[in-house]
Amino acid sequence: MPAKDMFHDSAKAALLKDGWTITHDPLSLRMGKKDFFVDLGAEKLLAAEKNNQKIAVEIKSFVSQSEIRDLENALGQYVLYQNILSVLEPDRILYLAVRESVFVDLFEETIGKLLLDRQVLKLLTFDPEMEVLKRWIN
């Protein structure tokens, strides 16, 4: 099993504070003979619809010397997991979780806006110190 991201616990705490139930830590997936591990699986009861919303969350730190390299790696992993989930758990929505500061520094720049405008990925941002969710970007 892969090592946890350095912000794993604060992202998990933020989801819990927002009313999510962590159902998997990590969410294990098997495709053929290969195993994959998305950081978290979570559910939340939507009272108005009387059903559960299911998400998978891949947490990324973006702390290397190259945020573009971090972005390339995160996008590759996101696309891989998104495709696997579409087959194994099509009702589960995948989110990439990043710190709010990463969102401001990277996703409010031209390259980040391009990815969000083209709906390449779904993001959730969090404040690791306060352990709260800041934004859901679909």
Steps between C-alpha positions, in 0.01 A plus 500: 500500500638845412607753761249763607533853369633748757162678507293180513385540859402867469304437178325205665416712807361774273270250327380370837428856619297555183275206585659229288542145627834346409418154367845402369850610601628419242242406238640178348428423137602199295513503120618172353805395700586854610409668828440874533446711810311829495571691823142515634150379430215694662122522504252765604125464540316751287179551694308661215570205272499234774807333358874501549746695293826307461836658432859389469770748600861501384705738716805673355752724679669684211819553704776403255722758334284485187128555540460418130660158556266454797207598277604255228526217754171589668315523167635165385389334821163678489428386142601142586280486810210674327498239224525210745218641713281546192510122456509373861299766685327725247291671769811627684633846401876557512646821640859618517554662841756780528576769752326832439843662449576254217170591337584871514859453378428250223133466411434873483783523245443447128589128497279425799210698356535308174467167681202616703326669205532182296376295794808280496473447874291571807669670794440550865718736696568501871680698767742257670542710815129555563411157355205639305386469141514825304372427147336231291574553132303287256 
